[in-house]
Amino acid sequence: MGNVGESEKYLLNRHKEHHFTAGEIVRDIIIGVSDGLTVPFALAAGLSGANASSSIILTAGIAEVAAGAISMGLGGYLAAKSEADHYVRELRREQEEIDTIPDTEAAEVAEILADYGVEPHEYWPVVNSLRKNPKAWLDFMMKFELGLEKPDPRRALQSALTIAISYVLGGLVPLLPYMFIPVAQKAVVASVIVTIFALLIFGFAKGYFTGNKPVWSALQTALIGAIASAAAFGLAKAVQW
């Protein structure tokens, strides 16, 4: 807790924060499951509209889920890796500026604090204190000047695996009926019912964890999935004509 007095420590220990802090993981799960539910669902509906057999739809669907999981996972990895690389570049640049133009950087600290309504006689002691602690000064500039938080070094791999696994789990849902129902025209009806139900549950959970209206989120998510599958089914029928 740094150089905090005993009374402050007592107050901090009494008060426990209950904020939701797994935002990045939830975001990855949302990305993976939403695409996993929607894309294979639309593919299966489109192939059903083209009168393909359940075995062909299942084979194509599993191939799409595998390819989609790899692609989405790789995208998550590269995005997180790029974010980490950007942080390192900015960290080095900021460190160089602190070393070469410390007075300018100190003035930037003063400006940041002034933007928060802190008066000059209040923020100059803070500025001088930071100048005596280069590590804290650098951390302050990264957070408050650039708005950058140090990324978890495991974030890239974690993101890739979370998105890929979520995609697979979501993608298998619309394909399940085709595993047990050999007639595609019957399987697609079951797939629609199962997937819409899954989309409603997923949308509700997404709204709950992201702070949005769960019911509205559920309906919105299900509607998007239904539109995608209906478009694919209709397009397949139109091509056949």
Buried (B, 14 or more C-beta within 10 A) or exposed (E): EEEEEEEEEEEEEEEEEEEEEEEBBBBBBBBBBBBBBBBBBBBBBBBBBBEBBBEEBBBBBBEBBBEBBEBBBEBBBEBBBEBBEEBEEBBEEBBEBBEEEEEEBBEBBBEBBEEEEBEEEEBBEBBEEBBEEEEEBBBBBBEBBBEBEEBEEEBBBBBBBBBBBBBBBBBBBBBBBBBEBEEBEBBBBBBBEBBBEBBBEBBBBBBBBBEEEBEEBBBBBBEBBBEBBBEBBEBBBEEEE
